[in-house]
């Protein structure tokens, strides 16, 4: 027994020395000379820290913040939770159609390969059975569940107006995203706007795009929510008959109402007016409708599918909706700040689970806000809880992309011993590269977080250094 114990301790010392050597090699990498770095690796079997470096240092997380949002949503709402959108006839006005949203981010989404027009087709079929072709009707879209501050106040101008920074409201449609198509065939003239998909009839573009020969998409669309004036800047590849970039739909609730009106009109139903609850909300008018007969109910995919889309595809739009849904479950007053209520609940919930939130500064659900910050110990604490204690452990684990296989980790750790054995979330914005998740290899079961800020090397160099470090675990 004594000989066995000595052998075990000897092996442990060798292993520890190897891990520490790997850590030191990582910290000494030239690409990280001026970087701020935080690392924590926890053994899920024992709860003990295996390797760490400044685990309490608050750093910018980028998209690994989605781990916080998705885990909290699963714990609060459950893996089978679904959002609904209802089409209802107004009992106060028999000639008014109500569309009432509950914050479903999946309505008309192309994330799951569903028919994006299904809601409009089913609603039109249902309404044709209820409405008379000799009367005129109006559509009133109730999209006020989260209010109308649909973006984080900490988002930057360079992001606002682009598809990945779309607003989050009680009604969403088509991922709150449109494509703007250009013809770049003639290298002697600026990119020429062709069309938008879907057709954005009201939107106006000031086009300052130029052409490049690198083949890279460096085109950006700038504009604020509810404004139809958009500015396009940057550069896109030359020599394309069609090339598209993506922007955010300025007023998703109104756009859904107008799209539904087009479907109804084509089916023979007369629609005289389309409006949303926004004006009444901003003027704090009393509710002027009364839900009557439910004509159609559109149900979202379950939460486990939504969370998987958040983490595998790093879907900002879905993540922002989730944090606001969390907030609205805590404060039902539509005039309260759903985003802040969600943030407050995140802090409260994880404190209750024994995970310290003293490092947590959260301003959105997706990680897009550069002011977001927390430490590796906080994130690894959440990962450990979700793996060892959560009833939603499987749904959460399955939501993380597999290294070398899928999503944002498709090329990460590919052709290494840990390909397909790491399930993790990546995060990257300017000067930030983070990875956080699980390494599961037989009895070796770790939760890890690696956060790098303000690196001086290239992003590929930093990714390679992180891969090499993880290979020493």
C-alpha positions in Angstrom: 0.0 0.0 0.0 2.8 2.4 0.9 4.6 1.5 -2.3 1.4 2.2 -4.3 0.9 5.6 -2.6 4.5 6.6 -3.4 4.0 5.6 -7.0 0.8 7.6 -7.2 2.4 10.6 -5.7 5.3 10.3 -8.0 3.0 10.2 -11.1 1.0 13.1 -9.7 4.1 15.2 -9.4 5.2 14.4 -12.9 1.7 15.3 -14.2 1.6 18.5 -12.2 5.1 19.5 -13.5 3.9 18.8 -17.1 0.8 20.9 -16.7 2.7 23.8 -15.1 5.3 23.7 -17.8 2.5 23.9 -20.4 1.0 26.9 -18.6 4.4 28.7 -18.4 5.0 28.0 -22.1 1.6 29.5 -22.9 2.2 32.6 -20.7 5.6 33.1 -22.4 4.3 33.0 -25.9 5.5 36.1 -27.9 1.9 36.8 -29.1 0.8 37.3 -25.5 3.7 39.4 -24.3 1.5 42.4 -23.4 -1.8 40.5 -22.9 -4.0 40.2 -19.8 -4.6 36.5 -19.2 -6.9 34.6 -16.9 -7.1 30.8 -16.7 -8.8 28.3 -14.5 -9.1 24.5 -15.0 -11.2 22.5 -12.5 -11.4 18.7 -12.0 -15.1 17.9 -12.2 -14.6 14.7 -10.2 -13.0 16.4 -7.2 -13.9 20.1 -7.6 -10.2 21.0 -7.2 -8.3 23.5 -9.3 -5.8 21.8 -11.6 -4.2 24.8 -13.3 -4.8 28.5 -12.9 -3.4 31.9 -13.6 -5.1 35.0 -12.3 -8.4 33.2 -12.0 -10.0 36.2 -10.2 -9.0 38.8 -12.8 -12.0 40.4 -14.5 -11.6 40.3 -18.3 -13.6 41.0 -21.4 -15.4 37.7 -22.3 -16.8 38.4 -25.8 -19.2 35.6 -26.8 -18.3 33.2 -23.9 -20.8 35.4 -22.1 -23.4 33.3 -23.9 -22.6 30.5 -21.5 -23.9 32.7 -18.6 -27.1 33.6 -20.6 -27.9 30.1 -21.8 -27.2 28.3 -18.5 -29.4 30.8 -16.6 -32.2 30.4 -19.2 -32.1 26.7 -18.9 -32.2 26.7 -15.1 -35.0 29.2 -14.9 -37.2 28.2 -17.7 -36.3 24.5 -18.3 -35.2 22.7 -21.5 -38.7 22.3 -22.9 -39.9 25.9 -22.4 -41.4 27.4 -25.6 -42.3 30.9 -26.7 -45.7 31.5 -28.4 -47.0 34.1 -30.8 -50.8 34.4 -31.0 -53.1 35.8 -33.7 -56.3 36.9 -32.0 -59.5 38.7 -33.0 -60.1 41.9 -31.0 -63.2 41.6 -28.9 -63.5 45.4 -28.7 -63.1 45.8 -32.4 -64.3 42.9 -34.6 -62.5 44.3 -37.6 -59.1 44.4 -35.9 -56.6 41.5 -36.0 -54.2 41.3 -33.0 -50.7 39.7 -33.2 -49.4 39.3 -29.7 -45.7 38.4 -29.2 -43.9 36.8 -26.2 -40.4 37.4 -27.4 -39.9 34.4 -29.7 -36.6 34.8 -31.5 -37.3 31.9 -33.8 -40.3 33.3 -35.7 -39.5 33.1 -39.4 -35.9 32.1 -38.5 -33.7 30.2 -40.9 -31.6 28.7 -38.1 -33.4 25.3 -38.1 -34.1 25.0 -41.8 -37.9 25.5 -41.3 -40.1 27.3 -43.7 -39.6 31.0 -42.9 -43.0 31.8 -44.2 -44.9 29.2 -42.2 -46.3 31.7 -39.7 -47.8 33.8 -42.5 -49.2 30.9 -44.4 -50.8 29.3 -41.4 -52.2 32.6 -40.1 -53.6 33.5 -43.5 -55.3 30.1 -43.9 -56.8 30.5 -40.4 -58.0 34.1 -40.8 -59.6 33.3 -44.2 -62.0 31.1 -42.3 -62.9 33.9 -39.9 -62.9 37.1 -41.9 -65.3 38.4 -44.5 -64.0 39.4 -47.9 -66.4 42.4 -48.2 -65.1 44.1 -45.0 -61.9 46.0 -44.3 -59.6 45.0 -41.4 -56.7 46.4 -39.5 -53.7 44.7 -37.9 -52.4 45.7 -34.5 -49.0 44.1 -33.5 -48.5 43.9 -29.8 -44.7 43.9 -29.6 -44.2 45.8 -26.4 -43.2 42.9 -24.0 -39.7 44.2 -23.6 -40.4 47.8 -24.3 -38.6 49.4 -27.2 -35.0 49.8 -26.0 -34.1 46.8 -28.0 -30.3 47.2 -27.9 -27.8 47.4 -25.0 -26.8 51.0 -24.2 -23.2 49.7 -24.2 -23.2 48.6 -27.8 -20.9 50.6 -30.1 -21.9 52.6 -33.2 -19.7 50.3 -35.4 -22.1 47.4 -34.6 -25.5 49.0 -34.4 -27.4 48.5 -37.7 -25.7 45.2 -38.5 -27.4 41.9 -38.4 -25.4 40.7 -35.4 -26.6 43.7 -33.3 -30.3 43.6 -34.2 -32.8 44.8 -31.7 -34.8 42.5 -29.4 -38.5 43.1 -29.0 -41.7 41.3 -28.1 -42.0 40.4 -31.8 -39.2 39.3 -34.0 -39.3 38.0 -37.6 -36.7 36.5 -40.0 -34.0 36.8 -37.3 -34.6 40.6 -37.5 -32.3 40.4 -40.5 -32.3 41.4 -44.2 -29.8 40.9 -46.9 -28.6 43.8 -49.0 -27.4 42.7 -52.5 -24.8 44.4 -54.7 -23.4 44.1 -58.1 -19.6 44.5 -58.1 -18.8 43.3 -61.6 -17.3 46.5 -62.8 -14.2 47.4 -60.9 -14.3 50.9 -62.2 -17.5 51.9 -60.4 -18.7 51.6 -56.8 -20.8 48.6 -55.7 -24.3 49.0 -57.1 -27.3 48.2 -54.9 -29.6 45.6 -56.4 -32.3 44.8 -53.8 -33.0 43.6 -50.3 -34.3 40.2 -49.2 -36.9 40.4 -47.8 -38.0 43.4 -49.6 -37.5 46.5 -47.3 -39.8 49.0 -49.0 -39.2 51.9 -46.7 -35.4 51.7 -46.1 -33.0 54.1 -47.7 -29.3 53.6 -48.1 -26.4 56.1 -48.3 -23.9 53.9 -50.0 -20.2 54.6 -49.4 -18.9 51.1 -50.1 -15.7 50.6 -52.1 -14.3 47.4 -53.7 -11.4 45.2 -52.7 -9.4 42.4 -54.4 -8.8 40.4 -51.3 -12.2 38.6 -51.4 -13.0 39.6 -47.9 -16.4 41.0 -46.7 -15.6 44.3 -44.9 -19.0 45.9 -45.5 -21.0 47.3 -42.7 -24.5 48.8 -42.4 -25.0 51.6 -39.8 -28.3 52.9 -38.4 -30.4 53.1 -35.2 -33.5 51.2 -34.3 -36.8 52.4 -35.9 -35.0 54.6 -38.4 -35.2 53.7 -42.0 -32.0 55.7 -42.9 -29.0 53.5 -43.3 -25.4 54.2 -44.2 -23.2 51.5 -45.8 -19.4 51.7 -45.5 -16.4 49.6 -45.9 -15.4 47.4 -48.8 -16.6 44.2 -50.5 -15.1 41.9 -53.1 -14.9 43.0 -56.8 -16.1 40.8 -59.6 -19.4 39.5 -58.2 -22.7 39.6 -60.1 -24.4 39.4 -56.7 -22.8 39.9 -53.3 -24.8 40.4 -50.1 -24.2 41.8 -46.6 -26.7 41.7 -43.8 -28.4 44.4 -41.7 -31.0 44.5 -39.0 -34.7 45.1 -39.6 -35.4 48.6 -38.1 -38.9 47.8 -36.8 -39.5 44.0 -36.7 -43.1 44.3 -35.3 -44.2 46.6 -38.0 -42.5 44.6 -40.7 -44.2 41.4 -39.5 -47.6 43.2 -39.6 -46.9 44.6 -43.1 -45.8 41.2 -44.3 -48.9 39.6 -42.9 -51.0 42.3 -44.6 -49.4 41.4 -47.9 -50.3 37.7 -47.5 -53.9 38.5 -46.5 -54.4 41.0 -49.4 -53.2 38.4 -51.9 -55.7 36.0 -50.4 -58.6 38.4 -50.9 -58.8 39.9 -47.4 -58.8 43.7 -47.3 -56.4 45.4 -44.9 -56.7 49.1 -44.4 -54.1 49.8 -41.7 -51.1 48.2 -40.0 -49.7 49.5 -36.7 -47.8 48.4 -33.6 -48.2 49.1 -29.9 -45.1 51.3 -30.0 -46.9 54.7 -30.2 -49.4 53.7 -27.4 -46.5 52.5 -25.3 -44.3 55.6 -25.7 -47.3 57.8 -25.0 -48.3 55.5 -22.1 -51.8 55.2 -23.4 -54.1 52.6 -21.8 -54.5 49.2 -23.4 -57.0 49.7 -26.2 -57.7 46.1 -27.2 -59.3 43.1 -25.7 -58.1 39.6 -26.8 -61.0 37.6 -28.1 -61.0 34.4 -30.2 -57.5 32.9 -30.8 -57.2 32.2 -34.5 -53.6 30.8 -34.6 -50.8 30.1 -32.2 -47.2 29.8 -33.4 -45.0 27.9 -31.0 -41.2 28.1 -30.9 -38.7 25.3 -30.8 -38.0 24.2 -27.2 -35.4 26.0 -25.1 -32.8 23.2 -25.5 -32.8 23.9 -29.3 -32.7 27.6 -28.8 -29.8 27.4 -26.4 -28.0 25.0 -28.8 -28.3 27.7 -31.6 -27.0 30.3 -29.2 -23.9 28.3 -28.4 -23.1 26.4 -31.5 -23.7 29.3 -33.9 -23.0 32.1 -31.4 -26.3 33.6 -32.2 -26.4 37.1 -30.7 -30.1 37.6 -31.6 -31.3 34.6 -29.7 -29.1 35.3 -26.7 -30.4 38.9 -26.3 -34.0 37.6 -26.4 -33.2 35.0 -23.8 -31.8 37.5 -21.3 -34.9 39.7 -21.8 -37.3 36.8 -21.4 -35.5 36.0 -18.1 -36.0 39.6 -17.0 -39.6 39.7 -17.9 -40.4 36.6 -15.9 -39.0 38.4 -12.9 -40.8 41.7 -13.5 -44.0 41.5 -15.6 -44.3 45.3 -15.8 -43.7 46.1 -19.5 -42.5 49.6 -18.5 -39.7 48.0 -16.5 -36.3 47.4 -18.1 -36.3 43.7 -19.2 -32.6 43.7 -20.0 -31.6 45.0 -16.5 -34.1 42.7 -14.8 -32.5 39.8 -16.6 -29.0 40.9 -15.6 -30.1 41.3 -12.0 -31.5 37.8 -12.0 -28.3 36.3 -13.4 -26.4 37.8 -10.5 -29.0 36.7 -7.9 -29.3 33.2 -9.3 -25.6 32.3 -9.4 -24.9 33.8 -6.0 -27.6 31.5 -4.7 -25.8 28.5 -6.3 -22.6 29.5 -4.5 -20.8 31.0 -7.5 -19.3 34.4 -6.6 -20.4 37.2 -8.9 -18.2 39.9 -7.5 -16.3 40.1 -10.8 -19.4 40.2 -12.9 -20.2 43.3 -15.0 -22.8 42.3 -17.5 -24.5 44.6 -20.1 -26.1 42.2 -22.5 -26.8 38.5 -23.2 -24.5 37.9 -26.1 -21.1 39.4 -25.2 -21.2 42.1 -27.8 -20.8 45.0 -25.3 -17.1 45.7 -24.8 -17.8 46.7 -21.2 -18.8 43.2 -20.2 -16.3 41.6 -17.8 -16.0 38.7 -15.3 -13.2 36.4 -14.2 -12.4 32.8 -15.3 -13.3 31.5 -11.8 -16.9 32.8 -12.3 -17.4 31.1 -15.6 -15.7 27.8 -14.5 -18.0 27.9 -11.5 -21.0 28.0 -13.7 -19.7 25.2 -15.9 -19.0 23.0 -12.8 -22.5 23.6 -11.4 -24.1 22.8 -14.8 -22.2 19.6 -15.1 -22.4 18.2 -11.6 -25.7 19.6 -10.2 -28.0 20.9 -12.8 -31.1 18.9 -13.9 -30.4 20.5 -17.3 -26.9 19.2 -17.5 -27.3 17.1 -20.6 -29.1 19.9 -22.5 -26.5 22.4 -21.6 -23.5 20.1 -22.4 -25.1 19.2 -25.8 -25.5 22.9 -26.6 -21.8 23.5 -26.8 -20.0 22.9 -30.1 -17.6 20.0 -30.3 -13.9 20.9 -31.1 -12.9 20.1 -34.6 -16.4 19.2 -35.6 -19.0 22.0 -35.5 -20.0 25.6 -35.2 -17.4 28.1 -34.0 -15.1 25.3 -33.0 -15.1 23.6 -36.3 -11.4 24.1 -36.9 -10.3 24.4 -33.2 -8.2 21.5 -31.9 -8.7 19.7 -35.2 -6.5 16.7 -35.7 -5.3 16.7 -32.1 -5.8 14.2 -29.3 -8.7 16.3 -28.0 -10.7 16.7 -31.2 -14.3 15.9 -30.3 -13.4 15.6 -26.6 -13.7 19.3 -25.9 -17.1 20.9 -25.9 -16.8 24.6 -25.5 -17.8 28.2 -26.4 -15.4 30.6 -28.1 -15.4 34.3 -27.8 -13.7 36.9 -29.9 -14.0 40.6 -30.5 -11.2 43.2 -31.0 -8.2 42.2 -28.9 -10.1 39.4 -27.2 -9.9 35.6 -27.5 -11.5 33.3 -25.0 -12.5 29.6 -24.8 -14.6 28.0 -22.0 -16.1 24.6 -21.7 -15.4 21.0 -20.9 -12.6 18.5 -21.7 -14.0 15.0 -21.3 -11.6 12.1 -22.0 -12.5 9.0 -20.1 -11.9 9.6 -16.4 -10.3 13.0 -17.2 -13.2 15.4 -16.8 -12.3 19.1 -16.6 -14.1 22.4 -16.8 -11.8 25.1 -18.2 -11.8 28.8 -19.0 -9.0 30.6 -20.9 -9.4 34.4 -21.3 -6.9 36.5 -23.3 -7.3 40.3 -23.6 -5.2 42.9 -25.5 -2.9 40.5 -27.2 -0.2 41.9 -29.4 0.1 38.9 -31.8 -2.3 37.8 -34.5 -5.5 36.0 -33.7 -4.3 32.7 -35.3 -1.2 32.8 -33.2 -3.3 33.2 -30.0 -5.6 30.4 -31.0 -2.7 28.1 -31.7 -1.1 29.0 -28.3 -4.4 28.1 -26.5 -4.7 24.8 -28.4 -1.2 23.9 -27.3 -1.9 24.8 -23.7 -5.1 22.7 -23.7 -3.1 19.8 -25.2 -1.0 19.7 -22.0 -3.9 19.2 -19.7 
